[in-house]
Amino acid sequence: MINLLSTVTRFLIYSAYYLVILYSFRNLCGYSNSENSSH
C-alpha cells in the first residue's frame, strides 16, 4: 500500500511538472507567434 501511494504521488508530481513546462512553452510560442503576425 505504501509503495502504491508513493508511486501515485511520484506520478502526480511528474505530470504536474510536465504540464507546467508544456503550458509555459505554449505561452512562449503563442507570444512569439502573435508578435510575428502583428508585424
PDB file of N, CA, C, O and CB in Angstrom:
ATOM      1  N   MET A   1       0.844  -1.204   0.000  1.00  0.00           N
ATOM      2  CA  MET A   1       0.000   0.000   0.000  1.00  0.00           C
ATOM      3  C   MET A   1       0.874   1.248   0.000  1.00  0.00           C
ATOM      4  O   MET A   1       0.620   2.193  -0.746  1.00  0.00           O
ATOM      5  CB  MET A   1      -0.952   0.010   1.227  1.00  0.00           C
ATOM      6  N   ILE A   2       1.910   1.245   0.845  1.00  0.00           N
ATOM      7  CA  ILE A   2       2.798   2.410   0.910  1.00  0.00           C
ATOM      8  C   ILE A   2       3.519   2.594  -0.427  1.00  0.00           C
ATOM      9  O   ILE A   2       3.703   3.718  -0.894  1.00  0.00           O
ATOM     10  CB  ILE A   2       3.828   2.253   2.064  1.00  0.00           C
ATOM     11  N   ASN A   3       3.925   1.472  -1.039  1.00  0.00           N
ATOM     12  CA  ASN A   3       4.619   1.549  -2.316  1.00  0.00           C
ATOM     13  C   ASN A   3       3.701   2.136  -3.388  1.00  0.00           C
ATOM     14  O   ASN A   3       4.132   2.963  -4.191  1.00  0.00           O
ATOM     15  CB  ASN A   3       5.122   0.159  -2.741  1.00  0.00           C
ATOM     16  N   LEU A   4       2.436   1.709  -3.401  1.00  0.00           N
ATOM     17  CA  LEU A   4       1.477   2.218  -4.380  1.00  0.00           C
ATOM     18  C   LEU A   4       1.261   3.715  -4.188  1.00  0.00           C
ATOM     19  O   LEU A   4       1.215   4.470  -5.159  1.00  0.00           O
ATOM     20  CB  LEU A   4       0.138   1.467  -4.269  1.00  0.00           C
ATOM     21  N   LEU A   5       1.131   4.139  -2.939  1.00  0.00           N
ATOM     22  CA  LEU A   5       0.906   5.551  -2.649  1.00  0.00           C
ATOM     23  C   LEU A   5       2.085   6.385  -3.132  1.00  0.00           C
ATOM     24  O   LEU A   5       1.893   7.453  -3.714  1.00  0.00           O
ATOM     25  CB  LEU A   5       0.679   5.765  -1.145  1.00  0.00           C
ATOM     26  N   SER A   6       3.301   5.906  -2.894  1.00  0.00           N
ATOM     27  CA  SER A   6       4.480   6.659  -3.315  1.00  0.00           C
ATOM     28  C   SER A   6       4.574   6.701  -4.833  1.00  0.00           C
ATOM     29  O   SER A   6       5.032   7.696  -5.394  1.00  0.00           O
ATOM     30  CB  SER A   6       5.755   6.045  -2.721  1.00  0.00           C
ATOM     31  N   THR A   7       4.149   5.637  -5.504  1.00  0.00           N
ATOM     32  CA  THR A   7       4.168   5.615  -6.976  1.00  0.00           C
ATOM     33  C   THR A   7       3.169   6.623  -7.530  1.00  0.00           C
ATOM     34  O   THR A   7       3.479   7.352  -8.472  1.00  0.00           O
ATOM     35  CB  THR A   7       3.847   4.196  -7.511  1.00  0.00           C
ATOM     36  N   VAL A   8       1.978   6.665  -6.952  1.00  0.00           N
ATOM     37  CA  VAL A   8       0.953   7.613  -7.402  1.00  0.00           C
ATOM     38  C   VAL A   8       1.415   9.045  -7.155  1.00  0.00           C
ATOM     39  O   VAL A   8       1.239   9.913  -8.010  1.00  0.00           O
ATOM     40  CB  VAL A   8      -0.392   7.350  -6.681  1.00  0.00           C
ATOM     41  N   THR A   9       2.003   9.291  -5.990  1.00  0.00           N
ATOM     42  CA  THR A   9       2.483  10.637  -5.667  1.00  0.00           C
ATOM     43  C   THR A   9       3.558  11.070  -6.653  1.00  0.00           C
ATOM     44  O   THR A   9       3.550  12.202  -7.137  1.00  0.00           O
ATOM     45  CB  THR A   9       3.028  10.689  -4.228  1.00  0.00           C
ATOM     46  N   ARG A  10       4.487  10.159  -6.947  1.00  0.00           N
ATOM     47  CA  ARG A  10       5.557  10.479  -7.894  1.00  0.00           C
ATOM     48  C   ARG A  10       4.979  10.778  -9.270  1.00  0.00           C
ATOM     49  O   ARG A  10       5.442  11.691  -9.954  1.00  0.00           O
ATOM     50  CB  ARG A  10       6.569   9.321  -7.982  1.00  0.00           C
ATOM     51  N   PHE A  11       3.968  10.011  -9.681  1.00  0.00           N
ATOM     52  CA  PHE A  11       3.340  10.221 -10.985  1.00  0.00           C
ATOM     53  C   PHE A  11       2.666  11.592 -11.044  1.00  0.00           C
ATOM     54  O   PHE A  11       2.770  12.296 -12.048  1.00  0.00           O
ATOM     55  CB  PHE A  11       2.314   9.109 -11.276  1.00  0.00           C
ATOM     56  N   LEU A  12       1.971  11.970  -9.960  1.00  0.00           N
ATOM     57  CA  LEU A  12       1.299  13.270  -9.928  1.00  0.00           C
ATOM     58  C   LEU A  12       2.312  14.403 -10.000  1.00  0.00           C
ATOM     59  O   LEU A  12       2.080  15.399 -10.685  1.00  0.00           O
ATOM     60  CB  LEU A  12       0.445  13.404  -8.662  1.00  0.00           C
ATOM     61  N   ILE A  13       3.437  14.260  -9.295  1.00  0.00           N
ATOM     62  CA  ILE A  13       4.466  15.302  -9.307  1.00  0.00           C
ATOM     63  C   ILE A  13       5.053  15.443 -10.707  1.00  0.00           C
ATOM     64  O   ILE A  13       5.218  16.555 -11.210  1.00  0.00           O
ATOM     65  CB  ILE A  13       5.583  14.980  -8.285  1.00  0.00           C
ATOM     66  N   TYR A  14       5.369  14.304 -11.338  1.00  0.00           N
ATOM     67  CA  TYR A  14       5.949  14.356 -12.684  1.00  0.00           C
ATOM     68  C   TYR A  14       4.962  14.930 -13.693  1.00  0.00           C
ATOM     69  O   TYR A  14       5.346  15.734 -14.542  1.00  0.00           O
ATOM     70  CB  TYR A  14       6.394  12.960 -13.128  1.00  0.00           C
ATOM     71  N   SER A  15       3.692  14.528 -13.612  1.00  0.00           N
ATOM     72  CA  SER A  15       2.702  15.012 -14.570  1.00  0.00           C
ATOM     73  C   SER A  15       2.456  16.511 -14.387  1.00  0.00           C
ATOM     74  O   SER A  15       2.294  17.237 -15.367  1.00  0.00           O
ATOM     75  CB  SER A  15       1.383  14.233 -14.419  1.00  0.00           C
ATOM     76  N   ALA A  16       2.428  16.978 -13.130  1.00  0.00           N
ATOM     77  CA  ALA A  16       2.235  18.404 -12.871  1.00  0.00           C
ATOM     78  C   ALA A  16       3.425  19.195 -13.400  1.00  0.00           C
ATOM     79  O   ALA A  16       3.252  20.256 -13.999  1.00  0.00           O
ATOM     80  CB  ALA A  16       2.042  18.666 -11.360  1.00  0.00           C
ATOM     81  N   TYR A  17       4.640  18.678 -13.177  1.00  0.00           N
ATOM     82  CA  TYR A  17       5.861  19.329 -13.657  1.00  0.00           C
ATOM     83  C   TYR A  17       5.850  19.408 -15.175  1.00  0.00           C
ATOM     84  O   TYR A  17       6.228  20.431 -15.747  1.00  0.00           O
ATOM     85  CB  TYR A  17       7.114  18.572 -13.170  1.00  0.00           C
ATOM     86  N   TYR A  18       5.418  18.330 -15.835  1.00  0.00           N
ATOM     87  CA  TYR A  18       5.370  18.293 -17.294  1.00  0.00           C
ATOM     88  C   TYR A  18       4.338  19.286 -17.823  1.00  0.00           C
ATOM     89  O   TYR A  18       4.585  19.970 -18.816  1.00  0.00           O
ATOM     90  CB  TYR A  18       5.045  16.872 -17.786  1.00  0.00           C
ATOM     91  N   LEU A  19       3.178  19.366 -17.159  1.00  0.00           N
ATOM     92  CA  LEU A  19       2.136  20.280 -17.602  1.00  0.00           C
ATOM     93  C   LEU A  19       2.590  21.731 -17.483  1.00  0.00           C
ATOM     94  O   LEU A  19       2.286  22.552 -18.347  1.00  0.00           O
ATOM     95  CB  LEU A  19       0.861  20.061 -16.795  1.00  0.00           C
ATOM     96  N   VAL A  20       3.320  22.047 -16.408  1.00  0.00           N
ATOM     97  CA  VAL A  20       3.809  23.421 -16.220  1.00  0.00           C
ATOM     98  C   VAL A  20       4.775  23.792 -17.342  1.00  0.00           C
ATOM     99  O   VAL A  20       4.689  24.882 -17.906  1.00  0.00           O
ATOM    100  CB  VAL A  20       4.503  23.576 -14.840  1.00  0.00           C
ATOM    101  N   ILE A  21       5.696  22.880 -17.665  1.00  0.00           N
ATOM    102  CA  ILE A  21       6.664  23.147 -18.740  1.00  0.00           C
ATOM    103  C   ILE A  21       5.937  23.285 -20.077  1.00  0.00           C
ATOM    104  O   ILE A  21       6.216  24.200 -20.851  1.00  0.00           O
ATOM    105  CB  ILE A  21       7.730  22.014 -18.819  1.00  0.00           C
ATOM    106  N   LEU A  22       5.006  22.371 -20.340  1.00  0.00           N
ATOM    107  CA  LEU A  22       4.277  22.407 -21.607  1.00  0.00           C
ATOM    108  C   LEU A  22       3.462  23.697 -21.717  1.00  0.00           C
ATOM    109  O   LEU A  22       3.409  24.305 -22.786  1.00  0.00           O
ATOM    110  CB  LEU A  22       3.355  21.176 -21.737  1.00  0.00           C
ATOM    111  N   TYR A  23       2.826  24.117 -20.619  1.00  0.00           N
ATOM    112  CA  TYR A  23       1.993  25.320 -20.621  1.00  0.00           C
ATOM    113  C   TYR A  23       2.830  26.570 -20.861  1.00  0.00           C
ATOM    114  O   TYR A  23       2.447  27.429 -21.655  1.00  0.00           O
ATOM    115  CB  TYR A  23       1.233  25.445 -19.299  1.00  0.00           C
ATOM    116  N   SER A  24       3.989  26.681 -20.170  1.00  0.00           N
ATOM    117  CA  SER A  24       4.824  27.870 -20.365  1.00  0.00           C
ATOM    118  C   SER A  24       5.441  27.869 -21.754  1.00  0.00           C
ATOM    119  O   SER A  24       5.588  28.926 -22.367  1.00  0.00           O
ATOM    120  CB  SER A  24       5.927  27.939 -19.297  1.00  0.00           C
ATOM    121  N   PHE A  25       5.804  26.691 -22.256  1.00  0.00           N
ATOM    122  CA  PHE A  25       6.369  26.613 -23.606  1.00  0.00           C
ATOM    123  C   PHE A  25       5.325  27.037 -24.633  1.00  0.00           C
ATOM    124  O   PHE A  25       5.651  27.718 -25.606  1.00  0.00           O
ATOM    125  CB  PHE A  25       6.874  25.180 -23.910  1.00  0.00           C
ATOM    126  N   ARG A  26       4.058  26.633 -24.418  1.00  0.00           N
ATOM    127  CA  ARG A  26       2.993  27.006 -25.343  1.00  0.00           C
ATOM    128  C   ARG A  26       2.753  28.513 -25.281  1.00  0.00           C
ATOM    129  O   ARG A  26       2.474  29.140 -26.303  1.00  0.00           O
ATOM    130  CB  ARG A  26       1.691  26.234 -25.019  1.00  0.00           C
ATOM    131  N   ASN A  27       2.860  29.096 -24.086  1.00  0.00           N
ATOM    132  CA  ASN A  27       2.678  30.541 -23.952  1.00  0.00           C
ATOM    133  C   ASN A  27       3.776  31.292 -24.692  1.00  0.00           C
ATOM    134  O   ASN A  27       3.507  32.290 -25.360  1.00  0.00           O
ATOM    135  CB  ASN A  27       2.662  30.949 -22.471  1.00  0.00           C
ATOM    136  N   LEU A  28       5.025  30.812 -24.575  1.00  0.00           N
ATOM    137  CA  LEU A  28       6.134  31.460 -25.273  1.00  0.00           C
ATOM    138  C   LEU A  28       5.909  31.402 -26.779  1.00  0.00           C
ATOM    139  O   LEU A  28       6.120  32.391 -27.479  1.00  0.00           O
ATOM    140  CB  LEU A  28       7.478  30.794 -24.902  1.00  0.00           C
ATOM    141  N   CYS A  29       5.483  30.247 -27.274  1.00  0.00           N
ATOM    142  CA  CYS A  29       5.226  30.102 -28.710  1.00  0.00           C
ATOM    143  C   CYS A  29       4.063  31.006 -29.115  1.00  0.00           C
ATOM    144  O   CYS A  29       4.099  31.617 -30.183  1.00  0.00           O
ATOM    145  CB  CYS A  29       4.917  28.617 -29.073  1.00  0.00           C
ATOM    146  N   GLY A  30       3.049  31.096 -28.285  1.00  0.00           N
ATOM    147  CA  GLY A  30       1.885  31.926 -28.587  1.00  0.00           C
ATOM    148  C   GLY A  30       2.264  33.398 -28.655  1.00  0.00           C
ATOM    149  O   GLY A  30       1.797  34.123 -29.534  1.00  0.00           O
ATOM    150  N   TYR A  31       3.117  33.846 -27.722  1.00  0.00           N
ATOM    151  CA  TYR A  31       3.534  35.246 -27.710  1.00  0.00           C
ATOM    152  C   TYR A  31       4.360  35.572 -28.949  1.00  0.00           C
ATOM    153  O   TYR A  31       4.137  36.601 -29.588  1.00  0.00           O
ATOM    154  CB  TYR A  31       4.339  35.558 -26.439  1.00  0.00           C
ATOM    155  N   SER A  32       5.311  34.707 -29.296  1.00  0.00           N
ATOM    156  CA  SER A  32       6.160  34.969 -30.456  1.00  0.00           C
ATOM    157  C   SER A  32       5.324  34.922 -31.734  1.00  0.00           C
ATOM    158  O   SER A  32       5.564  35.699 -32.657  1.00  0.00           O
ATOM    159  CB  SER A  32       7.322  33.944 -30.529  1.00  0.00           C
ATOM    160  N   ASN A  33       4.348  34.023 -31.794  1.00  0.00           N
ATOM    161  CA  ASN A  33       3.506  33.937 -32.984  1.00  0.00           C
ATOM    162  C   ASN A  33       2.637  35.191 -33.119  1.00  0.00           C
ATOM    163  O   ASN A  33       2.457  35.694 -34.228  1.00  0.00           O
ATOM    164  CB  ASN A  33       2.621  32.675 -32.929  1.00  0.00           C
ATOM    165  N   SER A  34       2.100  35.699 -32.013  1.00  0.00           N
ATOM    166  CA  SER A  34       1.259  36.890 -32.071  1.00  0.00           C
ATOM    167  C   SER A  34       2.098  38.102 -32.462  1.00  0.00           C
ATOM    168  O   SER A  34       1.622  38.975 -33.189  1.00  0.00           O
ATOM    169  CB  SER A  34       0.559  37.130 -30.716  1.00  0.00           C
ATOM    170  N   GLU A  35       3.350  38.164 -31.984  1.00  0.00           N
ATOM    171  CA  GLU A  35       4.234  39.270 -32.356  1.00  0.00           C
ATOM    172  C   GLU A  35       4.533  39.223 -33.849  1.00  0.00           C
ATOM    173  O   GLU A  35       4.522  40.256 -34.519  1.00  0.00           O
ATOM    174  CB  GLU A  35       5.548  39.219 -31.544  1.00  0.00           C
ATOM    175  N   ASN A  36       4.799  38.031 -34.371  1.00  0.00           N
ATOM    176  CA  ASN A  36       5.109  37.899 -35.789  1.00  0.00           C
ATOM    177  C   ASN A  36       3.901  38.274 -36.647  1.00  0.00           C
ATOM    178  O   ASN A  36       4.066  38.901 -37.693  1.00  0.00           O
ATOM    179  CB  ASN A  36       5.562  36.468 -36.105  1.00  0.00           C
ATOM    180  N   SER A  37       2.701  37.907 -36.229  1.00  0.00           N
ATOM    181  CA  SER A  37       1.514  38.199 -37.020  1.00  0.00           C
ATOM    182  C   SER A  37       1.197  39.700 -36.952  1.00  0.00           C
ATOM    183  O   SER A  37       0.703  40.264 -37.928  1.00  0.00           O
ATOM    184  CB  SER A  37       0.308  37.359 -36.522  1.00  0.00           C
ATOM    185  N   SER A  38       1.475  40.353 -35.814  1.00  0.00           N
ATOM    186  CA  SER A  38       1.195  41.786 -35.697  1.00  0.00           C
ATOM    187  C   SER A  38       2.171  42.587 -36.557  1.00  0.00           C
ATOM    188  O   SER A  38       1.802  43.622 -37.113  1.00  0.00           O
ATOM    189  CB  SER A  38       1.281  42.241 -34.220  1.00  0.00           C
ATOM    190  N   HIS A  39       3.404  42.118 -36.668  1.00  0.00           N
ATOM    191  CA  HIS A  39       4.376  42.801 -37.532  1.00  0.00           C
ATOM    192  C   HIS A  39       4.139  42.350 -38.968  1.00  0.00           C
ATOM    193  O   HIS A  39       4.840  42.793 -39.878  1.00  0.00           O
ATOM    194  CB  HIS A  39       5.855  42.499 -37.084  1.00  0.00           C
TER     195      HIS A  39
END
